[in-house]
Amino acid sequence: MRRTEFISTGMYVPERVVTNDEFTQWMDTSDEWIRTRTGIVERRWVADGETGADMAYVATTRALERAGLQASDLDAIVYCTLSPDYFFPGTGVFLQRKLGLPGVPCLDVRNQCSGFLYGLSVADAWIKSGQYRRVLLVGSEVHSTGMDLTTRGRDLAVLFGDGAGVAILGPTEDGGRGVLSTHIFADGTYAELLFCDAPASARRPRLSHEDLDTARIYPVMNGKEVFKHASTRMPEAVQLALKTSGLTTKDIKMFIPHQANLRIAEMVRRQLDLSEDQIYNNIQKYGNTTAGSIPIALDEVVQAGRLARGDLLVLAAFGSGFTWGSAAIRW
């Protein structure tokens, strides 16, 4: 039976480190306030002119080098982001151009924090069906250029960072390895609880002076509701992934949740009765990189040698939409 395996991973984060203390220059906050509520200590911001496609390109070249592959070995690109470099076209084609792959299809996925898992479900289906052999799955975000750096926007501005992570996926005939299952969900009932109103084609014009003056260009979030739903939906999705494959939480070698808030990750860990050795968090260093958070964390886990052949890896995410999902992978 053909399954999808992770051939290689790669990541890139910008050089600029932004500490919690730096935010005190722009807004009424403190390092203690941010750490207590989020677990975040620092995050990375892009340099002027540095784009999501630029970061994804570096992450991709690292993944290709580790796998001993050339860019020409890639058959398709799935690019996941909530922060495209331009309103259109999607950012996947800009990465494709950098890689020198004219003709290779590019699919852009706009499922925010759940983007990498939505993208994985698509890439997994393509590979299992034989439509494409090697798929580049990307999660890349530039948040720093879209945050309200005033006291008005502090609840969100301190959360997010920039970065990119990728995985090169391909087929394996080893029935004991690969992606066991993916599970993705959505509930638009809560769409405006984590939301950015402008610019948008639903508005005429798509961007106005009023939008700028009233801060509609910045994201808004009902933190309590997001926390409540995330801490419920992620454990549910994990349990479903395990049940589908006849496994339990005791079988998990490594659980990587979306890096939204350290308090959420800890609550999910406790609900699943996992040990601290079974979960990986890096939000302390990078903040929330949305679609980039799981692949960045995965690459760090892989490079640290914390996954061996045959280990069970479980991924889970929750975010805007509301959207959420999980995946179980036999490494």
C-alpha positions as CSV (number, residue, x, y, z in Angstrom):
1,M,0.0,0.0,0.0
2,R,1.4,3.4,-1.0
3,R,1.7,5.9,1.8
4,T,3.2,9.4,2.0
5,E,6.5,9.8,3.8
6,F,8.4,12.9,5.0
7,I,11.6,12.7,2.9
8,S,13.2,15.9,4.3
9,T,12.4,19.0,6.3
10,G,13.8,22.6,6.4
11,M,13.2,25.9,8.1
12,Y,14.3,29.5,8.1
13,V,13.7,32.3,10.5
14,P,14.8,35.9,10.0
15,E,18.0,37.2,11.7
16,R,16.3,40.0,13.7
17,V,15.3,38.9,17.2
18,V,12.6,41.0,18.8
19,T,12.4,40.6,22.6
20,N,9.4,41.3,24.7
21,D,11.2,44.3,26.2
22,E,11.2,46.0,22.7
23,F,7.5,46.2,22.7
24,T,7.6,48.5,25.7
25,Q,8.9,51.2,23.3
26,W,5.6,51.1,21.4
27,M,2.9,50.1,23.8
28,D,1.9,49.7,27.5
29,T,3.1,46.2,28.2
30,S,6.0,44.3,29.9
31,D,8.0,41.2,29.5
32,E,6.2,39.7,32.5
33,W,2.8,40.5,31.1
34,I,3.6,38.7,27.8
35,R,5.4,35.7,29.3
36,T,2.6,35.1,31.8
37,R,-0.1,35.1,29.2
38,T,1.6,33.5,26.2
39,G,4.9,31.9,27.2
40,I,6.6,33.9,24.5
41,V,10.1,35.4,25.2
42,E,11.1,36.5,21.7
43,R,10.2,36.2,18.1
44,R,11.8,36.9,14.7
45,W,10.9,39.7,12.2
46,V,11.9,40.0,8.6
47,A,14.3,42.6,7.3
48,D,13.0,45.3,5.0
49,G,12.2,43.8,1.7
50,E,12.4,40.2,2.9
51,T,9.3,38.2,1.8
52,G,7.5,35.0,2.6
53,A,8.7,33.5,-0.6
54,D,12.3,34.5,0.3
55,M,12.1,32.6,3.6
56,A,10.4,29.6,2.0
57,Y,13.2,29.5,-0.6
58,V,15.9,29.2,2.0
59,A,14.0,26.6,3.9
60,T,13.4,24.6,0.7
61,T,17.1,24.7,-0.3
62,R,18.0,23.3,3.1
63,A,15.5,20.5,2.8
64,L,16.7,19.7,-0.7
65,E,20.3,19.6,0.4
66,R,19.5,17.2,3.3
67,A,17.6,14.9,1.0
68,G,20.3,15.0,-1.8
69,L,17.6,16.3,-4.2
70,Q,17.5,19.0,-6.8
71,A,14.6,21.5,-7.2
72,S,13.8,19.8,-10.5
73,D,12.9,16.7,-8.5
74,L,9.8,18.4,-7.2
75,D,6.5,17.8,-9.0
76,A,4.2,20.2,-7.1
77,I,4.1,23.0,-4.5
78,V,1.5,23.4,-1.8
79,Y,2.1,26.8,-0.2
80,C,0.2,27.6,3.1
81,T,0.0,31.1,4.5
82,L,-2.4,33.7,5.8
83,S,0.0,36.5,4.8
84,P,0.6,36.2,1.0
85,D,3.2,38.5,-0.4
86,Y,0.6,40.1,-2.6
87,F,-3.2,40.2,-2.8
88,F,-2.8,38.1,-5.9
89,P,-1.3,35.9,-7.4
90,G,-0.6,33.4,-4.6
91,T,2.9,33.3,-3.2
92,G,3.5,29.7,-4.4
93,V,4.3,30.9,-7.9
94,F,7.0,33.3,-6.6
95,L,8.6,30.4,-4.7
96,Q,8.3,28.3,-7.9
97,R,10.1,31.1,-9.9
98,K,12.9,31.3,-7.3
99,L,13.4,27.5,-7.6
100,G,13.4,27.6,-11.4
101,L,10.4,25.3,-11.9
102,P,8.2,26.7,-14.6
103,G,5.2,24.4,-15.3
104,V,5.2,22.9,-11.8
105,P,1.7,23.4,-10.3
106,C,1.3,25.7,-7.3
107,L,-1.6,25.5,-4.9
108,D,-2.0,28.2,-2.3
109,V,-3.8,27.2,0.9
110,R,-5.4,29.9,3.1
111,N,-6.4,28.1,6.2
112,Q,-4.3,30.2,8.6
113,C,-3.0,28.2,11.7
114,S,-4.4,25.0,10.3
115,G,-2.9,25.6,6.9
116,F,0.0,23.1,7.1
117,L,-2.4,20.3,8.1
118,Y,-4.9,21.2,5.3
119,G,-2.0,21.3,2.9
120,L,-0.7,17.9,4.2
121,S,-4.1,16.4,3.5
122,V,-4.0,17.6,-0.1
123,A,-0.4,16.5,-0.7
124,D,-1.1,13.1,0.9
125,A,-4.0,12.5,-1.4
126,W,-2.0,13.6,-4.5
127,I,0.8,11.2,-3.6
128,K,-1.4,8.3,-2.7
129,S,-3.3,8.6,-5.9
130,G,-0.1,8.8,-7.9
131,Q,-0.9,12.2,-9.4
132,Y,2.4,13.6,-8.1
133,R,5.4,11.9,-6.8
134,R,7.3,14.5,-4.8
135,V,5.4,17.5,-3.3
136,L,6.9,20.5,-1.5
137,L,4.7,21.5,1.4
138,V,5.4,25.0,2.7
139,G,4.2,27.0,5.7
140,S,5.5,30.6,5.6
141,E,4.4,33.8,7.3
142,V,5.3,37.4,7.5
143,H,3.3,38.9,10.4
144,S,5.5,41.7,11.5
145,T,4.4,44.0,8.7
146,G,0.7,43.7,9.7
147,M,0.6,44.3,13.4
148,D,-0.8,47.3,15.3
149,L,2.2,48.3,17.3
150,T,0.3,50.4,19.8
151,T,-1.4,49.7,23.1
152,R,-4.6,49.3,21.2
153,G,-3.2,46.3,19.4
154,R,-1.0,44.8,22.1
155,D,-3.1,41.6,22.7
156,L,-2.3,40.4,19.2
157,A,0.9,42.2,18.2
158,V,3.0,40.5,20.9
159,L,1.9,37.0,19.8
160,F,3.2,36.7,16.2
161,G,6.5,36.2,14.5
162,D,7.9,35.5,11.0
163,G,9.3,32.3,9.7
164,A,9.0,29.4,7.2
165,G,9.1,25.7,7.4
166,V,8.9,23.1,4.6
167,A,8.6,19.4,4.1
168,I,9.4,17.4,1.0
169,L,6.9,14.5,0.7
170,G,7.0,11.4,-1.4
171,P,5.6,7.9,-1.7
172,T,6.8,4.9,0.3
173,E,5.8,1.3,-0.2
174,D,6.8,0.5,3.4
175,G,3.4,-0.3,4.9
176,G,4.7,0.4,8.4
177,R,5.7,4.0,7.7
178,G,4.2,7.2,6.4
179,V,1.1,9.3,6.9
180,L,-1.4,7.1,8.6
181,S,-4.3,9.6,8.5
182,T,-5.2,13.3,8.3
183,H,-8.3,14.9,9.7
184,I,-9.4,18.5,8.9
185,F,-12.5,20.5,10.1
186,A,-14.0,23.9,10.1
187,D,-16.9,25.9,11.7
188,G,-17.6,29.3,10.1
189,T,-20.0,30.1,12.9
190,Y,-17.0,31.7,14.7
191,A,-15.3,33.3,11.7
192,E,-15.3,36.8,13.1
193,L,-13.8,35.8,16.4
194,L,-10.3,35.7,14.8
195,F,-10.5,37.9,11.8
196,C,-9.1,40.7,9.7
197,D,-11.6,42.9,8.0
198,A,-9.6,44.8,5.4
199,P,-8.5,45.0,2.7
200,A,-11.2,42.8,1.3
201,S,-13.2,42.4,-1.9
202,A,-16.4,42.4,0.3
203,R,-15.7,46.1,0.7
204,R,-15.9,48.9,-1.8
205,P,-13.3,50.1,-2.1
206,R,-11.2,47.2,-0.8
207,L,-9.2,49.6,1.3
208,S,-10.2,53.1,2.4
209,H,-8.8,55.9,4.6
210,E,-11.5,54.9,7.1
211,D,-10.2,51.4,7.3
212,L,-6.8,52.8,8.1
213,D,-8.1,55.3,10.7
214,T,-10.3,52.7,12.4
215,A,-7.7,50.0,12.4
216,R,-9.7,47.6,10.3
217,I,-6.5,46.6,8.6
218,Y,-5.3,44.8,11.8
219,P,-6.5,41.4,13.0
220,V,-8.9,41.1,15.9
221,M,-9.4,38.2,18.3
222,N,-11.7,37.1,21.0
223,G,-8.9,35.4,23.0
224,K,-11.2,33.7,25.6
225,E,-13.3,32.0,22.9
226,V,-10.2,31.0,20.8
227,F,-8.6,29.5,23.9
228,K,-11.7,27.6,24.8
229,H,-12.3,26.1,21.4
230,A,-8.6,25.3,20.8
231,S,-8.2,23.5,24.0
232,T,-11.2,21.3,23.1
233,R,-10.9,20.8,19.4
234,M,-7.2,19.9,19.3
235,P,-7.5,17.0,21.8
236,E,-10.6,15.7,20.0
237,A,-8.7,15.8,16.7
238,V,-5.7,13.9,18.2
239,Q,-7.9,11.2,19.7
240,L,-9.6,10.8,16.3
241,A,-6.3,10.4,14.5
242,L,-5.2,7.8,17.1
243,K,-8.5,5.9,17.0
244,T,-8.4,5.7,13.2
245,S,-5.1,3.8,13.4
246,G,-5.9,1.8,16.5
247,L,-3.4,3.6,18.6
248,T,-3.4,5.4,22.0
249,T,-1.6,8.4,23.4
250,K,0.9,6.0,25.0
251,D,2.1,5.2,21.5
252,I,3.0,8.8,20.7
253,K,6.7,9.5,20.5
254,M,6.3,13.2,19.6
255,F,3.3,15.5,19.6
256,I,3.7,18.8,17.9
257,P,0.8,21.2,18.4
258,H,0.4,24.5,16.5
259,Q,2.4,27.1,18.5
260,A,-0.3,29.6,19.3
261,N,0.0,30.0,23.1
262,L,2.1,27.9,25.6
263,R,-0.9,27.8,28.0
264,I,-3.0,26.2,25.3
265,A,-0.3,23.7,24.4
266,E,0.0,22.8,28.1
267,M,-3.7,22.4,28.6
268,V,-3.9,20.1,25.5
269,R,-0.9,18.1,26.8
270,R,-2.7,17.5,30.1
271,Q,-6.0,16.6,28.5
272,L,-4.2,14.0,26.4
273,D,-2.2,12.8,29.5
274,L,1.1,13.2,27.7
275,S,4.4,13.5,29.4
276,E,6.5,16.6,28.8
277,D,8.9,14.5,26.8
278,Q,6.2,13.7,24.4
279,I,5.4,17.3,23.3
280,Y,7.6,19.9,21.6
281,N,7.1,23.6,22.0
282,N,9.2,26.4,20.6
283,I,6.8,29.3,20.8
284,Q,9.1,30.8,23.4
285,K,11.6,31.5,20.6
286,Y,9.5,32.3,17.6
287,G,6.0,33.3,18.8
288,N,3.1,32.2,16.6
289,T,4.2,31.7,13.0
290,T,0.7,30.4,12.0
291,A,1.1,28.0,9.0
292,G,4.8,28.0,9.6
293,S,4.7,26.9,13.3
294,I,4.3,23.1,12.8
295,P,6.9,22.7,10.1
296,I,9.4,24.9,11.9
297,A,9.0,22.9,15.1
298,L,9.1,19.6,13.1
299,D,12.4,20.5,11.5
300,E,13.9,21.4,14.9
301,V,12.7,18.0,16.2
302,V,14.2,16.2,13.2
303,Q,17.5,18.0,13.4
304,A,17.8,17.3,17.1
305,G,17.4,13.6,16.4
306,R,14.2,13.2,18.4
307,L,12.4,11.1,15.8
308,A,13.6,7.6,14.8
309,R,12.4,5.3,12.0
310,G,9.0,3.9,13.1
311,D,8.3,6.5,15.8
312,L,4.7,7.8,16.0
313,L,4.4,11.6,15.3
314,V,1.1,13.4,15.8
315,L,0.4,16.9,14.7
316,A,-2.6,19.1,15.6
317,A,-3.6,22.7,15.0
318,F,-6.5,25.2,15.6
319,G,-7.0,28.6,14.2
320,S,-9.0,31.3,12.4
321,G,-12.1,30.1,10.6
322,F,-12.5,28.4,13.0
323,T,-10.4,25.6,11.4
324,W,-8.6,22.7,13.0
325,G,-7.1,19.3,12.3
326,S,-4.7,16.5,13.1
327,A,-2.4,14.0,11.5
328,A,-0.8,10.8,12.6
329,I,2.5,9.8,11.0
330,R,4.7,6.8,11.4
331,W,8.1,8.2,10.9
